[in-house]
Amino acid sequence: MTKNDAMKRINDRLGKPTLTDKNTHYAEVVVYGSDEGWWLKIPFAGFRNELHCILNNNKTKTFQHLKIGANQILSPGMKFRRSSDGTADAFMSAANPKRLVDLLDGGSKYNFTKHMVSEYRESK
């Protein structure tokens, strides 16, 4: 599943072109140490507007759509302590995709689960 394919599926379901390249962050499952999961690197300014995240998992042939409302996360620089160059860095383990929490050392412990909109299966 590519970012464009996933955005099209979500926009088709929503009935309007809500997700765009500018407001959508896409992450594939990657290996990090002994875990696998998704890295999100979101510019702090992105939190001022509605923000969408697509978490793709090629192994399970699924992807998840998260939506963070405009200004829903205030002061992201304070919330995401592990940050660089004005960007919030968060890692969520794919081991439990129903509990999307940034759990790495130095991380925010922020729970992204509350932003879950829907989970999709890849079409055949």
Disulfide bonds with the S-S distance in Angstrom:
none
